[in-house]
Amino acid sequence: MIMLASVVPYGGNAVRYALEKAKAKVVKVNHMPEGIDPTAIWYMMKHHCQLHQQDRTVGRKLERSTVQFVISPSKEEAANFTMNDWENLQDEALETLDAVGLIPKGMKKEVKTNFRNSMNVGGLHSDSKSGTLHLHMDCCRVDLDGNTNDVHDIHMRAMMAAEIINMRHGWKQPKEIREMRKEEIKDFCENTLQKMKTFDMNLFFNVLRMKGYEVTPRYDKEKKLVGYTIGKNASVFKASDIGRRYMASQLEATWKKLHPEPTQVKVKPASPTVTPSSRPSRPATPKPTSTQTKVQPSIQPKHAPAKTVFNINTGSEVKKVWIPDTVKDIFFNEAQVPEGNEIATIENISHVAMLLFAGYIDAATSVSDSCGGGGGSAPDNGWGKKDDEDERMFACRCLQMAHSMCKPKSIKRGFHR
């Protein structure tokens, strides 16, 4: 079992993702009424933090108020799990985490957390390709007594808690699982490059995503690809961790090594020899007379693929966008709101992607700006479907660009807690 932890500044998106993702199931809601929607849960947490902020006489305002955990047992470990087992695992993970004490750098006293006494929710997710189940938990950083949970080295505490739980249940340790998943990703990258007839970085990323991996490319200021990460469930790897040959700068060279050009052998032409031969007479083909009717070949009409029309309001006008039925599910089932954007909805992301698919770049930019975007990369002048790209690949690329366009603009601030 692996347990990851991180402090997030925008808890609203984290709670909605945990409980509203496709096929997600609510596992348990602690210290809050049952049956309330994710938005109400977030407002309860936020109001609780603001209420106790008034009791504080020193210190800055608490900006990062939510801690997010991802608990991912292996498929074998969770094979016979019931919903009751997942509820127990959620409570056991927080209880074990609270028992782990660390002395943060610069401090002399051991510090512990109290997340069992904090408002927290858990949502069960299923990997779209492998079907592996994993648990997403979101905890309010301020407990019910008004004390702020210390988050120094929270990721290290989560790893230590996972090791304790694994020893208790006889499960594999995180390092063993991480190495196993790294080898699995490495083998799939090798097979993907082997099957590619021509090298295309975007195609490589899209094939990985279709397998169920989360690929996050990293670009410099000149929008040049400088690296990427590959993740699955709770395991995220840099390309250099998988192997040097899979780094962004080495990937094309690796593909060329897997596809060596055939060696051409020069053969000296033989001296031509002329052998006399009698040319056979060819019977003349009779020309059709005016009484004979020429048979014209019948041309079968091509059936156009079925399409659905969407009326998308860009703010200044309404665009009619025709989307093939073979790809429209991609825009609705795989769209996600970027982290940090509390204004956008799944529908906004889907509309931006569909406008990009139809070639309305300006309209897509207007929609992304109106829903809090503008912080990510935008399509270049040559945006469009490539010659060697089918509609599904292009739809995935449009959705990826829509996610980037809807990222919120970064705000430069001073030191944060």
HELIX and SHEET records of a PDB file:
HELIX    1   1 GLY A   11  GLU A   20  1                                  10    
HELIX    2   2 PRO A   38  GLN A   53  1                                  16    
HELIX    3   3 MET A   83  ALA A   99  1                                  17    
HELIX    4   4 PHE A  115  ASN A  117  5                                   3    
HELIX    5   5 ILE A  154  HIS A  169  1                                  16    
HELIX    6   6 PRO A  174  LYS A  195  1                                  22    
HELIX    7   7 MET A  201  LYS A  211  1                                  11    
HELIX    8   8 ALA A  239  ILE A  242  1                                   4    
HELIX    9   9 ARG A  244  TYR A  246  5                                   3    
HELIX   10  10 LEU A  251  LEU A  258  1                                   8    
HELIX   11  11 LYS A  328  ASN A  333  1                                   6    
HELIX   12  12 ILE A  346  ALA A  358  1                                  13    
HELIX   13  13 ILE A  361  SER A  370  1                                  10    
HELIX   14  14 GLU A  391  MET A  405  1                                  15    
SHEET    1   A 5 ILE A   2  VAL A   8  0                                        
SHEET    2   A 5 THR A  66  SER A  72 -1                                        
SHEET    3   A 5 LEU A 133  CYS A 140 -1                                        
SHEET    4   A 5 ASN A 120  SER A 126 -1                                        
SHEET    5   A 5 LYS A  25  ASN A  30 -1                                        
SHEET    1   B 3 GLU A 214  TYR A 219  0                                        
SHEET    2   B 3 LEU A 225  LYS A 232 -1                                        
SHEET    3   B 3 SER A 235  LYS A 238 -1                                        
SHEET    1   C 2 LYS A 307  ASN A 313  0                                        
SHEET    2   C 2 VAL A 318  PRO A 324 -1                                        
END                                                                             
